[in-house]
Amino acid sequence: MKKVLVTGANGQLGQCLQKIAPSYKELNVIFKSSKELDITDILGIEEAFVKGNFNYCINCAAYTNVEQAEKTPDIAYKVNAEGVKNLANVCKSYNTTLIHISTDYVFDGEKDEPYTVKDVPNPINEYGKSKLLGEKHIQEIMDNYCIIRTSWLYSEFGKNFYTTILSKAKAGENLSVTDEQIGCPTNANNLASFIISLVSNLNSRIGIYHFTDGLSCTWYDFAQKIILDQNLQYRILLKKDNNYKTIAKRPKYSVLALD
């Protein structure tokens, strides 16, 4: 039986993994929230691995507040870079395969066709830079790893674009949503299934993967689909916002080619 550690288990992806893990009888999956296992605490990681003897570590722990990362980048780098470096070092020591979740925001959005794993990253905000540094730490330290870049994650769990739009629409709030960015919304449940399939059958290539649900759209398009799917279009007014202001620069086009 393969023994698997999941960090950041209370985030939306971690909760999606918790939902499906019992179906995989060949896996013994141990879930640790960020409070139970802080990846910025290398001694805590060491202690967990001494007791665990893990074959795989799925790192779902991350600092994902893109706006706040511009104001307090040190926090983003502490988790997304230094924390990942800690995990990579400990995983290497225990011969544990690290499966790490990264982001489309490692790219600058200047292309007009999907980004492949061979494209050179060039992040334009602190969040993207911190995530790219985490990737680099893994590649420099480890041989047995999978870095999975994904985009626009949503699910029924926690606060995300999907749950926010749905909540506001059900409350009858009119909405203004930007159409200035194009990406691929990705259901975290689908990503969780992909990750578990990697763990169950990891005899293919090690390295970087891109995973999304494959359909590109703007945030406005995505909001429209959510509202239509829930038959809420008669309750609210949805309009495009061409003046969506953010502190962080966002890639205008961050569609990932599936590899």
C-alpha positions in Angstrom: 0.0 0.0 0.0 1.3 3.4 -1.0 1.4 6.0 1.8 0.6 9.5 0.8 0.8 12.8 2.8 -1.4 15.7 1.7 -0.4 19.2 3.0 -2.8 22.1 3.1 -5.6 19.6 3.4 -8.3 22.2 4.4 -8.1 24.2 1.2 -10.5 23.5 -1.6 -8.2 21.1 -3.5 -7.3 19.3 -0.2 -11.0 18.9 0.5 -11.7 17.5 -3.0 -8.9 15.0 -2.4 -10.4 14.1 0.9 -13.7 13.4 -0.9 -12.3 10.9 -3.3 -9.4 9.3 -1.4 -11.5 6.6 0.3 -12.3 5.1 -3.1 -8.6 4.2 -3.6 -8.1 1.3 -1.4 -4.5 0.9 -2.5 -3.6 4.3 -1.0 -3.2 5.2 2.7 -3.7 9.0 2.5 -2.9 11.2 5.5 -4.3 14.7 5.5 -2.7 17.5 7.3 -4.1 21.1 7.4 -1.7 24.0 7.4 -2.3 24.4 11.1 -1.4 20.8 11.7 1.6 20.9 9.5 3.1 24.3 8.6 5.4 23.9 5.6 7.5 26.9 6.7 8.5 24.9 9.8 11.1 22.5 8.6 11.4 20.8 12.0 7.7 20.1 12.0 8.0 18.6 8.5 10.9 16.4 9.6 8.9 15.1 12.6 6.0 14.3 10.3 8.2 12.4 7.9 10.0 10.4 10.6 6.7 9.1 11.8 5.1 8.8 8.4 7.4 7.0 6.0 5.6 8.5 3.0 5.9 7.4 -0.6 4.3 10.5 -1.9 3.7 14.1 -0.7 0.9 16.1 -2.4 1.5 19.7 -1.6 -1.7 21.7 -1.6 -0.4 24.3 0.9 0.0 27.7 -0.7 -0.4 31.4 -0.2 -3.0 32.3 -2.9 -4.1 35.9 -2.1 -2.8 37.6 -5.3 -3.7 41.1 -4.2 -2.3 40.8 -0.7 0.9 39.3 -2.1 1.7 42.7 -3.7 1.4 44.4 -0.3 3.2 41.8 1.8 5.3 39.7 -0.6 7.4 38.3 2.2 4.5 36.2 3.4 3.9 34.8 -0.1 7.6 34.0 -0.5 7.8 32.4 2.9 5.0 29.9 2.0 5.3 29.5 -1.8 9.1 29.5 -2.0 10.8 28.8 1.3 8.0 26.4 2.5 8.2 24.5 -0.8 12.0 24.4 -0.5 11.6 22.8 3.0 9.3 20.2 1.6 11.6 19.4 -1.3 14.6 19.0 1.0 12.8 16.7 3.4 11.1 14.7 0.5 14.6 14.1 -1.0 16.0 12.9 2.3 13.2 10.3 2.6 13.0 9.4 -1.1 9.5 10.7 -1.2 8.0 11.8 -4.6 6.7 15.4 -4.3 3.6 16.4 -6.3 3.4 20.1 -6.1 0.6 22.4 -7.4 1.6 25.5 -9.3 -0.2 28.1 -11.4 -0.7 29.7 -14.8 0.4 33.0 -13.2 4.1 31.9 -13.7 3.5 33.3 -17.3 3.2 36.9 -18.3 0.1 36.5 -20.5 1.6 38.1 -23.6 1.2 35.0 -25.9 -1.9 34.6 -28.1 -1.9 30.8 -27.9 -1.8 28.3 -25.0 1.4 28.1 -22.9 3.2 24.7 -23.1 5.5 23.2 -20.5 8.4 24.3 -22.7 7.5 28.0 -22.6 9.8 30.1 -20.5 7.9 31.5 -17.4 7.9 35.3 -16.8 5.6 36.2 -13.9 4.3 39.7 -13.7 3.1 39.8 -10.0 4.6 38.8 -6.7 2.3 35.8 -6.3 3.5 34.4 -9.7 7.1 35.1 -8.8 6.8 33.3 -5.5 5.2 30.3 -7.1 7.9 30.2 -9.8 10.7 30.3 -7.2 9.0 27.3 -5.5 9.1 25.4 -8.7 12.8 26.2 -9.2 13.6 25.0 -5.6 12.0 21.7 -6.4 13.9 21.3 -9.7 17.2 22.2 -8.1 16.8 19.9 -5.1 14.9 16.8 -6.4 14.8 14.3 -9.2 11.5 12.6 -8.4 8.8 15.3 -8.6 5.7 16.4 -10.5 4.9 20.0 -10.7 1.3 20.5 -11.9 0.4 24.0 -13.2 -3.3 24.7 -13.2 -5.6 27.7 -13.5 -8.7 29.4 -12.1 -9.5 26.6 -9.6 -13.1 26.4 -8.3 -15.2 23.9 -6.4 -18.1 23.7 -3.9 -15.6 24.2 -1.1 -14.4 27.5 0.4 -14.4 30.9 -1.1 -13.6 31.0 -4.8 -15.0 32.6 -8.0 -17.7 30.0 -8.4 -19.0 30.1 -4.8 -18.8 33.9 -4.8 -20.8 34.4 -8.0 -23.3 31.8 -7.0 -23.8 33.4 -3.5 -24.2 36.9 -4.9 -26.6 35.7 -7.7 -28.8 33.8 -5.3 -28.9 36.9 -3.1 -30.2 38.9 -6.1 -27.1 41.1 -6.3 -26.3 42.7 -9.7 -22.8 41.8 -10.9 -20.0 43.5 -12.8 -17.3 41.1 -14.0 -14.2 41.7 -16.0 -13.8 40.4 -19.5 -10.1 41.5 -19.8 -8.5 38.2 -18.8 -8.7 34.8 -20.6 -7.9 31.5 -18.9 -9.3 28.1 -18.2 -11.6 27.5 -15.2 -10.7 24.2 -13.6 -12.9 22.2 -11.3 -10.7 21.2 -8.3 -12.5 17.9 -8.2 -11.2 17.1 -11.6 -7.7 18.2 -10.6 -7.9 16.0 -7.5 -8.8 13.0 -9.7 -5.9 13.7 -12.0 -3.5 13.9 -9.0 -4.7 10.6 -7.5 -4.4 8.9 -10.9 -0.8 10.1 -11.0 -0.1 8.6 -7.6 -1.8 5.4 -8.5 0.1 5.0 -11.8 3.2 7.1 -11.5 5.4 5.2 -13.9 5.3 7.9 -16.6 7.4 11.0 -16.9 8.6 13.0 -13.9 8.6 16.8 -14.4 6.1 19.5 -15.2 2.4 18.9 -16.2 -0.3 21.3 -17.2 -3.8 20.5 -16.1 -7.0 22.4 -16.7 -10.6 21.6 -17.8 -9.5 22.7 -21.3 -12.2 25.3 -22.1 -10.9 28.9 -22.2 -13.1 31.9 -21.5 -13.1 35.3 -19.7 -14.2 35.8 -16.2 -17.3 37.4 -17.5 -18.0 34.3 -19.7 -17.5 32.0 -16.7 -19.8 34.1 -14.5 -22.5 34.0 -17.2 -22.2 30.2 -17.4 -22.5 29.8 -13.6 -25.7 31.9 -13.6 -27.2 30.1 -16.6 -26.4 26.7 -15.2 -28.2 27.6 -12.0 -31.1 29.3 -13.9 -30.5 32.5 -12.1 -30.4 34.8 -15.1 -33.8 36.2 -14.4 -32.9 37.4 -10.9 -29.9 39.6 -11.5 -28.2 41.8 -14.0 -24.7 40.7 -15.2 -22.6 43.3 -17.0 -19.1 43.4 -18.3 -16.6 45.5 -16.4 -13.8 47.0 -18.6 -12.3 49.0 -15.8 -11.6 46.2 -13.3 -8.9 47.6 -11.0 -6.4 45.5 -9.1 -3.2 46.1 -7.3 -1.5 43.1 -8.9 -0.9 42.9 -12.6 -2.8 39.9 -14.1 -1.8 38.0 -17.2 -4.3 38.9 -20.0 -4.1 35.4 -21.5 -3.0 32.5 -19.4 -4.4 29.5 -21.1 -2.4 26.4 -20.5 -1.8 23.8 -23.2 -2.6 20.3 -21.8 0.5 18.1 -21.9 
